[in-house]
Amino acid sequence: MRIRPLDDRVLVEPLEEAETTTSSGIIIPDTAKEKPRTGVVLAVGTDEDLQQKVKEGNKILFAKYGGEEVELDRKGLRILSRNDILAVLEEE
């Protein structure tokens, strides 16, 4: 199965952070962490203006509680609307 976002929506794979350990050696479980706010764009909807600003493969920063969570092939993905995208992250 394949997901093709429509209009001003973007399909994103959130980037998970590595397991976190405090300086004293305590491991912080995933359930206690905040949800990831960065991700890689897998597909862009049909909005031409959005297609010029966001491309497949871009890393983006998105709103903390933005979008809808979906699961495809046992992967947690998100479908975000244009308003949920805060920035495109660029390497220096």
Rosetta silent file (secondary structure, phi, psi, omega in degrees, C-alpha in Angstrom):
SEQUENCE: MRIRPLDDRVLVEPLEEAETTTSSGIIIPDTAKEKPRTGVVLAVGTDEDLQQKVKEGNKILFAKYGGEEVELDRKGLRILSRNDILAVLEEE
SCORE:     score description
SCORE:     0.000 S_00000001
   1 L     0.000  151.796 -178.640    0.000    0.000    0.000 S_00000001
   2 L  -133.501  144.051  177.255    1.085    3.561   -0.672 S_00000001
   3 L  -108.295  127.113  177.383   -0.049    6.865    0.830 S_00000001
   4 L  -120.496  106.180 -179.141   -0.384    9.871   -1.482 S_00000001
   5 L   -65.584  150.776  179.775   -1.212   13.085    0.410 S_00000001
   6 L  -109.380  160.701  175.076   -3.711   15.487   -1.133 S_00000001
   7 L    49.988 -123.193 -173.599   -3.849   19.282   -1.345 S_00000001
   8 L  -100.249   39.500 -179.338   -1.616   21.022    1.211 S_00000001
   9 E  -111.845  156.194 -177.306   -0.628   17.903    3.169 S_00000001
  10 E  -133.766  138.130  174.918    2.731   16.195    3.617 S_00000001
  11 E   -95.030  126.044 -173.286    3.587   12.620    4.630 S_00000001
  12 E  -129.209  141.096  170.158    6.426   12.565    7.164 S_00000001
  13 E  -101.401  110.251  179.886    8.436    9.868    8.916 S_00000001
  14 E   -60.856  141.486  177.248    9.276   11.244   12.377 S_00000001
  15 L   -88.431  119.044  179.731   12.933   10.935   13.364 S_00000001
  16 L   -82.013  141.138  176.275   13.258    9.013   16.602 S_00000001
  17 L   -82.755  153.425  177.499   15.912   10.075   19.056 S_00000001
  18 L   -66.802  161.020  179.500   18.386    7.525   20.357 S_00000001
  19 L   -55.520  134.755 -175.419   17.811    6.051   23.790 S_00000001
  20 E  -100.784  132.538  176.197   18.510    8.700   26.408 S_00000001
  21 E  -125.320  133.343  178.376   20.626    8.067   29.492 S_00000001
  22 L   -73.633  169.406 -179.548   21.170   10.653   32.230 S_00000001
  23 L   -63.633  -23.485  178.751   24.650   11.489   33.520 S_00000001
  24 L   -89.277    1.390  174.875   24.016    9.230   36.537 S_00000001
  25 L    96.525    5.355  179.385   23.231    6.281   34.242 S_00000001
  26 L   -81.168  128.993  178.994   19.424    6.244   34.445 S_00000001
  27 E   -88.102  128.077  179.513   17.793    5.249   31.146 S_00000001
  28 E   -91.611  117.990 -178.282   14.767    7.357   30.213 S_00000001
  29 L   -69.092  159.289 -179.729   12.112    5.158   28.566 S_00000001
  30 H   -58.706  -32.633 -177.879   10.408    6.182   25.330 S_00000001
  31 H   -67.532  -21.897 -179.361    7.099    6.676   27.141 S_00000001
  32 H   -93.011   -8.441 -178.750    8.618    9.465   29.250 S_00000001
  33 L   -86.041  159.115  172.783   10.107   11.329   26.283 S_00000001
  34 L   -74.939  155.055  177.658    8.426   14.025   24.257 S_00000001
  35 L   -66.570  148.138  178.317    7.221   13.071   20.806 S_00000001
  36 L   -62.384  146.481  179.280    9.688   13.800   18.005 S_00000001
  37 L  -117.743    4.900  175.933    9.240   17.156   16.311 S_00000001
  38 E  -120.316  155.268  179.570   11.522   16.551   13.337 S_00000001
  39 E  -165.478  172.094  179.198   11.029   14.228   10.417 S_00000001
  40 E  -107.079  132.281 -179.641   11.831   13.364    6.829 S_00000001
  41 E   -74.212  124.249  177.937    9.319   14.199    4.098 S_00000001
  42 E   -97.680  -32.538  179.995    8.214   11.067    2.225 S_00000001
  43 E  -157.430  147.695  179.927    5.584   12.647   -0.048 S_00000001
  44 E  -117.744  140.788 -179.327    4.134   16.096   -0.765 S_00000001
  45 L   -65.751 -168.182 -171.957    0.498   16.777   -1.699 S_00000001
  46 L   -87.897   -3.995  179.858   -0.796   18.371   -4.888 S_00000001
  47 L   -67.548  117.585 -174.761   -0.537   22.029   -3.814 S_00000001
  48 H   -64.433  -38.826  178.797    1.944   23.596   -6.290 S_00000001
  49 H   -63.623  -42.306  178.808    3.131   26.330   -3.906 S_00000001
  50 H   -66.279  -37.892  179.125    3.877   23.754   -1.206 S_00000001
  51 H   -62.923  -27.669  177.404    5.714   21.537   -3.707 S_00000001
  52 H   -77.072  -27.883 -176.121    8.118   24.408   -4.402 S_00000001
  53 H   -92.160  -33.717 -176.335    8.866   24.925   -0.697 S_00000001
  54 L  -126.762  128.354 -178.566    9.020   21.342    0.581 S_00000001
  55 L  -118.519  157.946  173.991   10.524   18.418   -1.330 S_00000001
  56 L   -59.073  136.220 -179.455   10.710   14.690   -0.678 S_00000001
  57 L    95.476  -16.273  176.869   13.775   13.950    1.453 S_00000001
  58 L   -64.807  144.592  169.317   13.745   17.341    3.252 S_00000001
  59 E   -93.527  134.047 -177.708   14.095   17.307    7.013 S_00000001
  60 E  -128.897  159.956  172.052   11.446   19.457    8.644 S_00000001
  61 E  -108.020  129.367 -177.936   10.461   20.759   12.056 S_00000001
  62 E  -127.374  164.336 -177.311    6.757   20.396   12.783 S_00000001
  63 L   -59.873  144.036 -174.991    4.287   21.431   15.483 S_00000001
  64 L   -52.739  -46.844 -177.966    4.363   19.359   18.652 S_00000001
  65 L  -111.708   22.789 -175.647    0.800   18.066   18.362 S_00000001
  66 L   -79.564  153.515  172.080    0.350   18.652   14.639 S_00000001
  67 L    77.744 -177.789  179.868   -1.005   16.259   12.086 S_00000001
  68 E  -116.492  132.989  177.321   -2.517   12.816   12.202 S_00000001
  69 E   -82.577  134.247  176.404   -0.584    9.713   13.151 S_00000001
  70 E  -134.271  158.834  177.785   -0.921    6.782   10.728 S_00000001
  71 E  -121.907  132.670  178.717    0.742    3.391   10.521 S_00000001
  72 E  -140.843  124.335 -178.184    1.966    1.836    7.281 S_00000001
  73 L    52.311   42.141  178.468    4.039   -1.338    7.100 S_00000001
  74 L    63.428   21.192  175.738    4.506   -1.161   10.888 S_00000001
  75 E  -110.913  134.976  175.484    6.070    2.295   10.637 S_00000001
  76 E   -81.852  118.165 -179.609    4.632    5.256   12.512 S_00000001
  77 E  -121.885  167.680  176.033    4.082    8.104   10.060 S_00000001
  78 E  -132.476  142.725  171.250    2.342   11.477   10.233 S_00000001
  79 E  -107.891  116.487 -176.265    0.249   13.378    7.750 S_00000001
  80 E  -109.458  145.659  170.890    0.748   17.087    8.352 S_00000001
  81 E   -88.389  165.654 -178.483   -1.054   20.053    6.874 S_00000001
  82 H   -52.965  -38.230 -177.541    0.929   23.045    5.645 S_00000001
  83 H   -68.669  -20.599  179.086    0.206   24.949    8.897 S_00000001
  84 H   -80.846  -16.206 -179.371    1.855   22.200   10.984 S_00000001
  85 E   -85.033  118.786 -178.031    5.212   22.621    9.184 S_00000001
  86 E   -91.815  -35.944 -176.490    7.304   25.159   11.070 S_00000001
  87 E  -165.310  155.771  169.758   10.582   25.029    9.120 S_00000001
  88 E   -97.493  127.470 -178.093   12.744   23.127    6.651 S_00000001
  89 E   -88.029  129.213 -178.406   16.007   22.092    8.330 S_00000001
  90 L  -120.822  138.482  176.618   19.134   22.706    6.244 S_00000001
  91 L   -74.566  145.738  178.827   22.655   21.405    6.812 S_00000001
  92 L   -95.658    0.000    0.000   25.374   24.040    7.008 S_00000001
